[in-house]
């Protein structure tokens, strides 16, 4: 297992968590076994934005006895009063829904209480005007909610809310299709989406990833914008390579599907290599390093992707990135200019020139 630390909360979170959108469709016994398999396999972070109320009963039954060993994202604005998921910005409805969720989950606290589904600036204005945010903060102050989260598909709205409230975890839809402008939730351009990643990394705000497979489109060659199917492991690695990301939250409905996800940690690097998407990168993404390290091995021993990531973060104002760069054993100054990386980069990045740029920036 591999874990990452949320710098704002100190929580240790597995790189793979679990979503719950379709778990309710499974037989109760199978669903409970699937969650238990996930927990026993090291998965400790779970999102509770489900498609149906049944999921909460499953979670309570499967993990109620190990509640203190798991972390839940619970959404203030998700309503299950009629069984099926509904979205509500009505304060009384939200209060009833939160009370019901806690009861079904057999818990009296929430690890991450989420400002739910803010995709328009008007959503945020309504959320505050109706008192839902104040209610969330009240529960945070009395200890019922331990940390504050935000879920959104829209970079501009994310940036607005991050400017106004102290968010500890962002749930954002991340996959190569959305990042390159394809799909229902491909909101924001390349620069806008990258700005969200870099801000979260800079400010220590963790990102939990929803829709890593673009609703399954990326796994189907006939539906993929890249004209070729990606594997779940490639999609997971792509998301984990974005700055700020702590955990990816794919769904699973069976023990077999959970076991498949857990095998991600045993995959050789070539099975996770997503560099094929470079052939389909849009014009405004060409020439940008995505940290895939397809250019490796570097004859001089440089971790080209990591050097690029620290440079991008540092130039965006992340002071810690400068410290991390300084601790690298091999830095941009160690580049020998062989241009091996230039030839291998599927995103057409002239890494040999970029190493000189990075060397000048860090003065070493």
C-alpha positions, -999 to +999 in steps of 0.1 A: +000+000+000+011+036-006-003+064+015-001+102+012-005+128+039-030+156+039-008+184+051-037+204+065-052+176+086-023+151+091-045+123+079-027+094+062-047+084+031-043+055+008-036+065-028-067+044-038-100+051-019-135+041-029-165+059-043-200+048-037-221+059-066-232+024-077-224+002-047-261+000-039-268-020-071-249-050-057-264-077-035-262-066+002-239-095+012-216-090-018-215-052-012-206-057+025-179-082+016-165-058-011-162-030+015-146-053+040-121-065+014-112-029+006-106-021+043-086-052+049-066-044+018-055-011+032-082+013+017-091+038+044-108+067+026-144+065+013-167+089-004-204+088+006-220+106-024-241+076-034-268+071-060-292+056-034-299+056+003-292+018+004-254+025+003-254+040+038-269+009+053-242-011+035-214+011+049-227+009+084-230-028+083-196-033+067-174-008+086-193+002+117-171-018+139-139-002+125-152+033+122-122+049+139-099+033+113-116+048+082-122+083+069-156+093+054-164+122+030-201+132+038-218+157+016-239+186+030-264+189+002-270+153-008-305+142+001-318+106+003-352+112+018-369+096-012-344+068-016-327+080-048-300+107-045-312+142-048-294+176-045-308+201-021-298+236-009-326+237+017-312+240+052-339+218+069-335+191+043-297+191+047-300+188+085-324+159+083-302+142+057-270+146+077-287+132+109-300+103+089-266+095+073-249+095+107-275+071+120-271+047+091-233+048+092-234+041+130-212+071+138-215+104+156-188+123+137-178+132+102-142+132+090-147+155+060-179+175+058-183+186+022-197+217+007-215+196-019-216+200-057-208+236-063-206+240-101-220+275-106-213+307-087-250+309-081-249+275-063-224+289-038-244+321-033-275+300-026-256+276-003-245+305+019-278+325+018-297+295+029-274+289+059-261+255+048-225+266+050-231+282+085-246+249+096-215+230+084-192+254+102-213+250+134-208+213+133-172+218+126-168+240+157-186+215+180-164+187+167-190+167+148-173+176+115-135+173+118-125+189+085-140+209+057-143+197+021-155+210-012-168+191-042-170+208-076-164+202-113-157+238-121-123+255-117-135+290-115-160+282-087-134+262-069-110+292-069-138+315-057-147+293-027-110+286-018-106+324-016-134+326+009-134+296+032-107+273+047-111+241+027-090+210+038-100+186+009-112+192-026-131+166-045-125+173-082-132+153-114-098+144-129-089+123-159-070+130-192-103+135-211-115+163-189-081+179-186-080+180-224-115+193-229-135+162-236-165+150-217-195+162-197-175+176-169-145+190-188-149+224-173-121+249-176-092+251-199-058+235-195-044+265-176-075+268-153-074+232-143-036+232-138-040+263-116-064+243-093-039+215-090-010+238-082-029+259-058-040+228-038-004+216-037+009+250-027-017+254+001-017+218+013-053+212+003-057+175-006-075+164-037-097+133-038-105+124-074-140+116-087-147+102-122-112+090-129-124+069-158-148+096-173-178+075-165-162+045-182-156+063-215-118+061-213-120+024-209-138+019-242-120+025-274-152+033-292-161+061-267-126+074-258-116+108-272-081+093-276-095+066-300-079+039-278-089+025-245-069+033-214-068+009-186-080+017-151-044+016-139-033+042-164-062+064-154-054+061-117-017+069-123-026+099-144-047+113-116-022+106-089+005+124-110-015+157-108-002+181-081-022+181-049-039+147-055-039+124-025-063+097-035-084+084-064-119+072-057-131+046-083-163+027-076-165-011-071-195-034-066-179-067-058-150-084-041-135-091-075-136-055-085-120-044-053-092-069-057-086-056-092-082-021-079-058-032-051-036-049-077-027-014-090+001-014-064+017-044-079+017-032-115+050-026-133+056+009-145+049+001-181+013-010-172+006+024-157+022+045-185-004+068-200+019+086-224-002+075-254-025+104-247+003+128-258-006+121-294-040+136-288-030+166-266-047+198-278-027+227-290-028+246-257-014+215-239+014+207-263+049+213-250+037+211-213+052+184-191+026+162-174+052+145-152+046+110-168+083+102-169+079+084-202+113+101-211+131+079-185+156+065-180+177+096-180+214+088-188+224+114-162+200+100-136+176+129-134+140+125-123+128+147-151+091+146-142+097+155-105+121+183-115+094+198-138+068+194-111+088+213-085+096+240-110+060+245-120+049+246-084+077+269-073+070+293-101+033+293-091+043+305-056+048+272-037+076+278-013+078+241-002+084+231-038+117+250-037+127+232-005+118+198-021+138+207-052+169+216-031+168+182-016+169+163-049+201+143-054+202+152-091+191+187-103+186+204-136+222+216-135+232+179-138+216+177-173+242+167-199+222+179-228+220+145-246+184+152-256+174+117-250+143+130-232+134+153-261+132+124-284+110+103-261+086+129-248+051+122-263+040+157-253+067+174-274+084+191-245+119+202-252+132+190-218+169+197-225+160+234-230+137+233-200+164+219-178+184+251-186+154+272-178+149+254-145+186+256-137+185+294-141+153+297-120+168+278-090+203+291-096+217+256-095 
